[in-house]
Amino acid sequence: MAKLKPVPVADIQEANEEAGVILARLMSRMAPGEHVLRLGVAVDDESLKATLPVTVEGRGDADDMVGADPVYQNNFRFLLTIALAQRFAVGVMYLRSPAPTGDPAPYMVSAWELDHCAVTSCEAARAADLLGGGEDGAAFRDAFSLDDDGGESIYPRAAYTVL
């Protein structure tokens, strides 16, 4: 059983808010189709996993309907919150999406690394390395940034605390 270091409630609340923002940014970038978002986090030599199936219906514009089972979404957000709140948690989050029409691969995979309370987008080669080279014949692509402006991450607080 993992023995987690105590984390102040304010840190957990902030990490939970950031997890919600990350999920919203991910879902807003999804094209129409069936997607699967997976998260694996290692905490104190114990692995924890969450899967979030997401369906996007529409034409690929701002009016698309994005749906996910609330139970899976809450579990995913909870595990992402833990990863953002615990300084010694490491992991990987990846998104498997349908490949664009005409692409020989059935799926496209993007990945993000979680380390020291931050989420960092991975290039295609790094994603393939993290995931062992393949997910059902999927092609890997560079992950998009989950930051506000593609710049510096807003979490953890230590990154922008003035001493």
C-alpha positions as CSV (number, residue, x, y, z in Angstrom):
1,M,0.0,0.0,0.0
2,A,1.3,3.4,-1.0
3,K,2.1,5.7,2.0
4,L,1.4,9.2,0.7
5,K,3.0,12.2,2.3
6,P,0.5,14.5,3.9
7,V,-0.6,17.3,1.5
8,P,-2.3,20.5,2.6
9,V,-5.9,20.7,1.7
10,A,-5.3,23.9,-0.2
11,D,-2.7,22.1,-2.4
12,I,-5.2,19.3,-3.1
13,Q,-7.9,21.9,-4.0
14,E,-5.5,23.6,-6.4
15,A,-4.4,20.3,-7.9
16,N,-8.1,19.3,-8.4
17,E,-8.9,22.6,-10.1
18,E,-5.8,22.2,-12.4
19,A,-6.9,18.6,-13.2
20,G,-10.3,19.9,-14.3
21,V,-8.6,22.6,-16.5
22,I,-6.4,19.9,-18.1
23,L,-9.4,17.7,-18.8
24,A,-11.3,20.6,-20.3
25,R,-8.4,21.6,-22.5
26,L,-8.0,18.0,-23.7
27,M,-11.6,17.5,-24.5
28,S,-11.8,20.9,-26.3
29,R,-9.1,19.7,-28.7
30,M,-10.7,16.4,-29.6
31,A,-12.1,15.9,-33.1
32,P,-15.4,14.0,-33.7
33,G,-15.1,10.3,-32.9
34,E,-14.4,7.8,-30.1
35,H,-11.4,8.6,-28.0
36,V,-9.7,6.9,-25.0
37,L,-7.7,8.9,-22.5
38,R,-5.5,6.7,-20.2
39,L,-3.5,7.7,-17.1
40,G,-0.9,5.7,-15.3
41,V,0.6,7.0,-12.1
42,A,3.3,5.5,-9.9
43,V,3.2,6.5,-6.3
44,D,5.7,5.0,-3.9
45,D,6.3,1.9,-6.1
46,E,2.6,1.3,-6.6
47,S,0.9,1.8,-9.9
48,L,-2.5,3.3,-10.3
49,K,-4.4,3.5,-13.5
50,A,-7.5,5.2,-14.9
51,T,-9.3,5.1,-18.3
52,L,-11.7,7.7,-19.6
53,P,-13.6,6.9,-22.8
54,V,-14.8,10.1,-24.5
55,T,-17.2,10.5,-27.4
56,V,-17.3,13.6,-29.5
57,E,-20.2,14.2,-31.9
58,G,-20.4,17.0,-34.4
59,R,-18.6,18.6,-37.3
60,G,-15.3,19.5,-35.6
61,D,-16.2,23.0,-34.5
62,A,-17.0,24.7,-31.2
63,D,-20.6,23.3,-31.2
64,D,-19.5,19.7,-30.9
65,M,-21.0,17.6,-28.1
66,V,-18.3,16.0,-25.9
67,G,-19.5,13.2,-23.6
68,A,-17.9,11.0,-20.9
69,D,-19.4,8.8,-18.2
70,P,-19.3,10.9,-15.0
71,V,-18.0,8.0,-12.9
72,Y,-15.0,7.4,-15.2
73,Q,-14.4,11.1,-15.5
74,N,-14.4,11.6,-11.7
75,N,-12.0,8.6,-11.2
76,F,-9.7,10.0,-13.9
77,R,-9.8,13.5,-12.4
78,F,-9.1,12.1,-8.9
79,L,-6.0,10.2,-10.1
80,L,-4.8,13.2,-12.0
81,T,-5.3,15.3,-8.9
82,I,-3.1,12.9,-6.9
83,A,-0.4,13.1,-9.6
84,L,-0.5,16.9,-9.5
85,A,-0.5,17.1,-5.7
86,Q,2.2,14.5,-4.8
87,R,5.7,15.7,-5.6
88,F,7.1,12.1,-5.9
89,A,4.3,10.8,-8.2
90,V,5.4,10.1,-11.8
91,G,3.3,8.9,-14.7
92,V,2.1,9.1,-18.3
93,M,-1.2,10.2,-19.7
94,Y,-2.1,9.4,-23.3
95,L,-4.9,10.0,-25.7
96,R,-5.8,7.5,-28.4
97,S,-7.9,9.2,-31.1
98,P,-9.3,8.1,-34.5
99,A,-6.8,8.8,-37.3
100,P,-7.7,11.3,-39.9
101,T,-9.4,10.0,-43.1
102,G,-6.8,8.5,-45.5
103,D,-4.2,7.8,-42.8
104,P,-3.0,4.2,-42.9
105,A,-2.9,3.9,-39.1
106,P,-6.3,3.2,-37.4
107,Y,-5.5,5.5,-34.4
108,M,-3.3,8.5,-33.5
109,V,-1.6,8.6,-30.0
110,S,-0.4,11.7,-28.1
111,A,1.2,11.5,-24.7
112,W,2.0,13.7,-21.7
113,E,4.5,13.0,-18.9
114,L,3.6,13.7,-15.3
115,D,6.6,14.4,-13.0
116,H,7.1,16.7,-10.0
117,C,3.5,18.0,-10.0
118,A,3.7,19.1,-13.7
119,V,2.3,17.8,-17.0
120,T,4.6,18.1,-20.0
121,S,3.7,17.3,-23.6
122,C,5.8,14.7,-25.4
123,E,7.1,14.6,-28.9
124,A,6.0,11.5,-31.0
125,A,9.3,9.7,-30.5
126,R,9.1,10.1,-26.7
127,A,5.5,9.0,-26.7
128,A,6.4,5.8,-28.6
129,D,9.3,5.2,-26.1
130,L,7.0,5.7,-23.1
131,L,4.3,3.4,-24.4
132,G,6.5,0.7,-25.7
133,G,6.2,1.5,-29.4
134,G,2.6,0.8,-30.1
135,E,-1.0,0.8,-29.2
136,D,-2.8,-1.5,-31.7
137,G,-0.8,-0.3,-34.7
138,A,-1.4,3.4,-33.8
139,A,0.8,6.2,-35.2
140,F,2.3,8.6,-32.6
141,R,2.1,12.3,-33.0
142,D,3.5,15.3,-31.0
143,A,1.2,16.2,-28.1
144,F,-0.3,19.6,-27.9
145,S,0.5,21.9,-25.0
146,L,-1.9,21.9,-22.1
147,D,-0.7,25.3,-20.9
148,D,-2.7,28.5,-21.3
149,D,-0.5,29.9,-24.0
150,G,1.9,27.1,-24.7
151,G,4.3,28.7,-22.3
152,E,5.3,27.8,-18.7
153,S,3.0,25.5,-16.7
154,I,0.9,27.2,-14.1
155,Y,1.3,24.3,-11.7
156,P,3.1,23.8,-9.3
157,R,3.0,27.0,-7.4
158,A,6.7,26.8,-6.7
159,A,7.3,27.6,-10.3
160,Y,6.1,31.1,-9.9
161,T,6.6,31.9,-6.2
162,V,8.7,35.0,-5.7
163,L,11.1,34.5,-2.8
